[in-house]
Amino acid sequence: MNAYATTLEAVESLPYDEQESLLEVMQHRLAERRRAKLIASVKQAQKELTAGRVRPASAASIMRRIKS
């Protein structure tokens, strides 16, 4: 049995209230990870902008480029 299946079985063996608590904790942790990834992406974009590798553009101008 793989780690995912083992973990799933372990979670299913918990009482319902503990499963709900675990779900809340995992949702919070996943949100934190997404936030951290977004922050890293913004910092990278800021570095590229400062280095002159990209230039500011409006959403409308980007969409025009995509459609043309």
N, C-alpha and C positions, 0 to 999 in steps of 0.2 A: 504494500500500500504506500502511496506517495505522501509527501508531507502535507499537501493540500487536503487530501482525503482524511488523513489522520487528524488534522486540525479541525476540519469540519465536523468530524465525529465527536471530537472533544467538546466543541462548542455546543453541539446538539445535546450532549449529555448534561450540560449545565441547567440549573433551574431557569425558568422563563425570565425572571427578573434579572438574573445575572447575564443572560443572553442579551436582554435589552441594554443593560449597562455596558456590556462589551461593545455592542453596536454603537452606542453613543461615543465611547472612547475612540473607536476606530474611525468614525466619521470625523471627529475632531482632529485626530492625527492626520487623516487624509487631507482635510482642509488646510492644515498647517503645511503639509508637504506641497500642495498646490500653490499656496501663498509663497513659500520659499522659492519654488521654481519660477513663479512670476517675477519675484524680486530679482532673481539672478538674471532673468531675461531682460528686464528693464535696465539693470546695471550694464549688461553687455551692449544693449542698444545705445546707452548713453556713451559708452566708451567708443563705439563705432562712430557715433555722431561727432564726438570731440575730435577723433582722429581724422575726420573728413571722409570716411568711407561711405557714409550715407548722408542724405540731406533731408530736411523736414519736408513733408508733403501732406496735403489735406486728404481726407478719405475720398472726396470727390475726384481729385486728380489721380489718385491711385486707381480708382474704379474706371476712369476714362482710359488709362493706360492698359488695363486688363482687357477692356472691351474692344480696343482698337487693334 
